[in-house]
Amino acid sequence: MRRANAEQDPPLSRTANRALLGLVIAVCLVLFVLWRSENPRLERLRMHLVDSFSPVIGWVSAPVRFVSDTSRDYREFIDLYEQNRMLRREIERLRSWRETARRLEEENAQLRALNNVRLAERASFVTGEVIADSGGPFRQTALVNVGQQDGVLDGSAVVDGSGLVGRVVGVGVRAARILLLTDFSSRVPVIVQPSGRHAILSGDGTIAPRLEFIDDEEKIRPGDQVETSGDGGVFPPGIPVGRLISVSKDHWRAALQADYDRLDFVRLIRYRPDTEIDQPTHLIVPGRQGPMPLSGPDSSSSNGDGAAAGTSGG
C-alpha cells in the first residue's frame, strides 16, 4: 500500500504545481490588464485595490527596507574597516619615510655646512586672479590683479596648475599684463627632454605654438617633454610647457599643458638669477706685475703703453 501511494504522489504533486503556476500567470495577466487599461471603472478598481493593500504593503515593506538598510550599512562598515586598515598601513609607511627624510635632510645640512656649499635661491611666487582677457586674432594677453606692491617683476614667468602660461609684459602698482604663449610676439627658449635639445617656442595664435631653431631634430621624438631652458635669465629652468607633436617633416609644435579655457587664477614667479657677471675678466701674463684685461676700454691704452715701453726699452 505504501508503495502504491508513493507511486501516486509524484503525479499529484506535478498537477498541483502546474495548477499553481497557471494561477500565478493568470493573476499576473489580470493585474497587467488592470494596470494598463484606461477604463474609468478599472481605474477606480485599481485605486480601491491600492487603498486596500497599502497598509499590508507598508507592513511588508518595513522589514524588507530594514533588512536592506542593515545590509547596506554592513557593507559600508566593511568597506570603511578595510579603508581604515589601508590608511593605517599607509600612515605607518609615511612615518618611516618622514623619519628617513628628516635624517637625510640633517645629514645634507651638515655636509653643506662642512663644505661651505652655496645653493641657488629658490624662486617665490604670488597668486593672482585673471580679471580681464584682451584676447584677439593678433594680440592675446590677460590682466591680473597683482602688481608692484606684490613684488611682481617685469618679465616674470606666469604659470597655472599645469604649466607655463606666458610672461609679464607690463607692471602697474596693483595690476600686471600677461603676454600668453600663443601670442604672435611670444618667444620662449625651451629645452626638449630627455634629449636635451634647445629650441625657441614661437607663438602663432594657435594652442600649439611652433618650435624653431632646434639644434638637432634627429634626437627628438613626438611626446617628448618641453620645458623652459632658463636661457637669457628670464624664466626659471624646468617649468613644464607641453608635449612635442609632429605636424609634418621638420615642423614641430608643442601641445601646451596650461588650460587656457579655464584660466581663472595664475601664479607669477619672482625670479632673478644671481649669476650675472658685470666685470671683465683679466689674463695673468708672466713677467707683469698685474693682470692684463682681456676686454674693456683700458685694454687698448694698456697695450699702447706696453708697446711704447717696449719701443723705448729697445
C-alpha positions as CSV (number, residue, x, y, z in Angstrom):
1,M,0.0,0.0,0.0
2,R,2.8,2.4,0.9
3,R,4.5,1.7,-2.4
4,A,1.2,2.4,-4.4
5,N,0.8,5.7,-2.5
6,A,4.4,6.6,-3.2
7,E,3.8,5.9,-6.9
8,Q,0.7,8.1,-6.9
9,D,2.3,11.1,-5.1
10,P,4.5,12.4,-7.9
11,P,1.7,12.9,-10.5
12,L,-0.4,14.7,-7.9
13,S,2.5,16.9,-7.0
14,R,3.1,17.8,-10.6
15,T,-0.6,18.6,-11.1
16,A,-0.6,20.9,-8.1
17,N,2.5,22.7,-9.3
18,R,1.0,23.2,-12.7
19,A,-2.2,24.5,-11.3
20,L,-0.4,26.9,-9.0
21,L,1.8,28.1,-11.9
22,G,-1.3,28.7,-14.0
23,L,-3.0,30.6,-11.2
24,V,0.1,32.9,-10.8
25,I,0.2,33.5,-14.5
26,A,-3.5,34.3,-14.6
27,V,-3.2,36.7,-11.7
28,C,-0.2,38.4,-13.3
29,L,-2.2,38.8,-16.6
30,V,-5.2,40.2,-14.8
31,L,-3.0,42.7,-12.9
32,F,-1.3,43.7,-16.1
33,V,-4.6,44.3,-17.8
34,L,-5.9,46.2,-14.8
35,W,-2.9,48.4,-14.6
36,R,-2.5,49.2,-18.3
37,S,-6.2,49.8,-19.2
38,E,-7.6,53.3,-19.4
39,N,-11.2,52.4,-18.4
40,P,-12.5,54.7,-15.7
41,R,-14.1,51.7,-13.9
42,L,-10.8,49.9,-13.9
43,E,-9.1,53.0,-12.7
44,R,-11.5,53.1,-9.7
45,L,-10.9,49.4,-9.1
46,R,-7.1,50.0,-9.2
47,M,-7.4,52.8,-6.7
48,H,-9.6,50.6,-4.4
49,L,-7.0,47.8,-4.6
50,V,-4.2,50.2,-3.8
51,D,-6.1,51.6,-0.8
52,S,-6.9,48.1,0.4
53,F,-3.4,46.7,0.1
54,S,-1.4,49.8,1.1
55,P,-1.3,49.0,4.8
56,V,-0.3,45.5,4.0
57,I,2.4,46.8,1.6
58,G,3.7,49.2,4.3
59,W,3.9,46.4,6.9
60,V,5.6,44.1,4.5
61,S,8.0,46.7,3.1
62,A,9.1,47.9,6.5
63,P,11.0,44.7,7.4
64,V,12.3,44.4,3.9
65,R,13.6,48.0,4.0
66,F,15.1,47.4,7.4
67,V,16.9,44.3,6.2
68,S,18.1,46.2,3.0
69,D,19.4,49.2,5.1
70,T,21.1,46.9,7.5
71,S,22.8,45.0,4.7
72,R,23.9,48.2,3.1
73,D,25.2,49.6,6.4
74,Y,27.1,46.4,7.0
75,R,28.8,46.5,3.6
76,E,29.7,50.2,4.1
77,F,31.1,49.3,7.5
78,I,33.2,46.5,6.0
79,D,34.5,48.9,3.3
80,L,35.3,51.6,5.9
81,Y,37.1,49.0,8.0
82,E,39.2,47.9,5.0
83,Q,40.0,51.5,4.1
84,N,40.9,52.3,7.7
85,R,43.4,49.4,7.7
86,M,44.9,50.5,4.5
87,L,45.2,54.1,5.8
88,R,46.8,52.9,9.0
89,R,49.4,51.0,7.0
90,E,50.0,54.0,4.7
91,I,50.4,56.3,7.8
92,E,53.0,53.9,9.3
93,R,54.9,53.7,6.0
94,L,54.8,57.5,5.6
95,R,56.1,57.9,9.2
96,S,59.1,55.8,8.4
97,W,59.7,57.8,5.2
98,R,59.4,61.0,7.2
99,E,62.0,59.9,9.7
100,T,64.3,58.9,6.8
101,A,63.8,62.2,5.0
102,R,64.4,64.2,8.3
103,R,67.6,62.3,8.9
104,L,68.8,62.8,5.3
105,E,68.0,66.5,5.5
106,E,70.0,66.8,8.7
107,E,73.0,65.0,7.1
108,N,72.7,67.1,4.0
109,A,72.7,70.3,6.0
110,Q,75.8,69.2,8.0
111,L,77.6,68.3,4.8
112,R,76.7,71.6,3.2
113,A,78.0,73.4,6.3
114,L,81.3,71.4,6.2
115,N,81.9,72.1,2.5
116,N,80.6,75.7,2.6
117,V,78.2,74.9,-0.3
118,R,76.0,77.8,-1.5
119,L,72.7,76.7,-3.0
120,A,70.8,78.6,-5.6
121,E,67.9,80.7,-4.2
122,R,64.5,79.2,-4.8
123,A,62.0,81.3,-6.8
124,S,59.0,82.6,-4.9
125,F,55.6,83.4,-6.4
126,V,52.4,85.4,-5.9
127,T,49.0,84.2,-6.9
128,G,46.6,86.5,-8.8
129,E,43.2,86.4,-10.4
130,V,42.7,87.0,-14.1
131,I,40.3,90.0,-14.2
132,A,40.3,90.7,-17.9
133,D,41.2,89.0,-21.2
134,S,42.0,91.1,-24.2
135,G,42.4,88.1,-26.5
136,G,42.1,88.7,-30.2
137,P,43.3,87.3,-33.5
138,F,46.6,89.1,-33.3
139,R,47.0,90.1,-29.7
140,Q,46.5,87.5,-26.9
141,T,47.1,89.0,-23.4
142,A,45.4,88.9,-20.0
143,L,45.2,91.2,-17.0
144,V,45.8,90.0,-13.4
145,N,45.0,91.9,-10.1
146,V,48.6,91.8,-8.7
147,G,51.4,94.2,-9.4
148,Q,54.4,96.0,-8.0
149,Q,53.1,96.1,-4.4
150,D,53.0,92.3,-4.5
151,G,56.6,92.0,-5.8
152,V,55.7,91.3,-9.4
153,L,58.6,92.0,-11.8
154,D,58.5,92.8,-15.5
155,G,59.3,89.6,-17.5
156,S,58.2,87.3,-14.7
157,A,57.0,83.8,-15.7
158,V,53.3,83.1,-15.3
159,V,52.1,79.5,-14.7
160,D,48.8,77.8,-13.8
161,G,48.4,74.4,-12.1
162,S,49.6,72.5,-15.2
163,G,52.3,74.5,-16.9
164,L,53.7,77.8,-18.3
165,V,51.1,80.3,-19.4
166,G,53.2,83.3,-20.5
167,R,55.2,86.2,-19.1
168,V,54.6,89.6,-17.6
169,V,55.0,92.5,-20.2
170,G,53.6,95.3,-18.1
171,V,53.5,96.0,-14.4
172,G,51.4,98.5,-12.5
173,V,51.0,99.2,-8.8
174,R,48.0,96.8,-8.5
175,A,47.8,95.0,-11.8
176,A,50.0,93.3,-14.4
177,R,49.6,92.4,-18.0
178,I,50.5,88.9,-19.2
179,L,51.6,88.0,-22.8
180,L,50.3,84.5,-23.5
181,L,52.5,81.9,-25.2
182,T,50.0,81.8,-28.1
183,D,50.6,85.4,-29.0
184,F,52.5,86.1,-32.2
185,S,55.2,88.1,-30.4
186,S,55.9,85.5,-27.8
187,R,59.3,83.9,-27.9
188,V,60.4,81.5,-25.2
189,P,63.7,79.5,-25.0
190,V,62.9,75.9,-24.2
191,I,64.6,72.5,-24.0
192,V,63.2,69.2,-25.1
193,Q,63.6,66.3,-22.7
194,P,65.1,63.7,-22.4
195,S,67.3,64.5,-25.4
196,G,68.3,68.0,-24.1
197,R,67.8,69.7,-27.4
198,H,67.4,73.5,-27.2
199,A,64.8,75.4,-29.3
200,I,62.6,78.5,-29.4
201,L,58.9,78.3,-28.8
202,S,57.2,80.8,-31.1
203,G,53.5,81.8,-30.7
204,D,51.4,81.9,-33.8
205,G,47.9,82.3,-32.5
206,T,47.2,78.6,-32.1
207,I,47.0,76.5,-28.9
208,A,50.1,74.6,-30.2
209,P,53.0,77.0,-30.8
210,R,55.8,76.2,-33.2
211,L,59.3,75.1,-32.2
212,E,62.0,76.9,-34.2
213,F,65.8,76.8,-34.3
214,I,66.1,73.2,-33.0
215,D,69.7,72.4,-32.7
216,D,69.3,68.7,-33.6
217,E,66.0,67.5,-34.8
218,E,67.2,63.9,-35.2
219,K,67.2,63.3,-31.5
220,I,63.7,64.5,-30.6
221,R,60.5,62.4,-30.8
222,P,56.8,63.1,-30.6
223,G,55.6,63.0,-27.0
224,D,58.9,64.4,-25.5
225,Q,58.5,66.9,-22.7
226,V,59.1,70.6,-23.5
227,E,60.4,72.7,-20.6
228,T,61.8,76.2,-20.1
229,S,65.6,76.1,-20.5
230,G,66.4,79.2,-18.4
231,D,68.5,80.7,-21.2
232,G,68.5,84.5,-21.0
233,G,67.7,84.5,-17.3
234,V,64.0,85.5,-17.8
235,F,62.3,82.2,-17.0
236,P,63.4,79.7,-14.3
237,P,64.6,76.4,-15.9
238,G,62.4,73.3,-15.7
239,I,58.9,74.8,-15.9
240,P,56.7,72.4,-17.9
241,V,55.4,73.8,-21.2
242,G,53.9,71.0,-23.1
243,R,54.4,67.8,-25.2
244,L,56.1,67.7,-28.5
245,I,53.9,66.9,-31.6
246,S,55.0,66.5,-35.2
247,V,52.9,68.2,-37.8
248,S,55.0,67.3,-40.8
249,K,58.6,66.7,-41.6
250,D,60.8,69.3,-40.0
251,H,57.8,71.0,-38.5
252,W,57.4,70.6,-34.7
253,R,54.9,72.0,-32.3
254,A,54.2,71.9,-28.6
255,A,50.8,71.0,-27.2
256,L,50.6,73.3,-24.2
257,Q,49.8,71.9,-20.8
258,A,48.2,75.1,-19.5
259,D,44.4,75.1,-19.5
260,Y,43.6,78.3,-21.4
261,D,39.9,77.6,-21.4
262,R,39.7,77.9,-17.6
263,L,42.4,80.5,-16.9
264,D,41.0,82.0,-13.7
265,F,44.0,82.0,-11.3
266,V,47.7,82.1,-12.1
267,R,51.0,82.3,-10.3
268,L,53.6,85.0,-11.1
269,I,57.0,83.7,-10.3
270,R,59.5,86.1,-8.7
271,Y,62.8,85.0,-10.3
272,R,66.1,86.9,-10.7
273,P,69.3,84.8,-11.4
274,D,72.2,85.7,-9.2
275,T,74.9,84.6,-11.6
276,E,75.2,87.8,-13.6
277,I,78.8,88.9,-14.4
278,D,79.2,92.6,-14.8
279,Q,83.1,92.9,-14.6
280,P,85.5,91.9,-17.4
281,T,88.0,89.2,-16.7
282,H,91.8,89.5,-16.8
283,L,94.6,87.4,-18.1
284,I,97.6,86.8,-15.9
285,V,100.8,87.2,-18.0
286,P,104.2,86.1,-16.7
287,G,106.6,88.9,-16.2
288,R,103.9,91.5,-15.5
289,Q,103.1,92.9,-12.1
290,G,99.3,93.0,-12.6
291,P,96.7,91.1,-14.7
292,M,96.1,92.2,-18.3
293,P,92.4,92.9,-19.1
294,L,91.0,90.9,-22.0
295,S,88.3,93.4,-22.8
296,G,87.2,96.9,-22.0
297,P,88.3,100.4,-22.8
298,D,91.5,100.2,-20.8
299,S,92.9,97.3,-22.8
300,S,93.9,99.4,-25.8
301,S,95.6,102.0,-23.7
302,S,97.5,99.4,-21.7
303,N,98.5,97.7,-24.9
304,G,99.7,101.1,-26.3
305,D,101.6,101.8,-23.1
306,G,103.2,98.4,-23.3
307,A,104.2,98.9,-26.9
308,A,105.6,102.3,-26.1
309,A,107.5,100.9,-23.2
310,G,108.9,98.2,-25.4
311,T,109.9,100.7,-28.0
312,S,111.6,102.9,-25.6
313,G,113.4,100.0,-24.0
314,G,114.6,98.9,-27.3
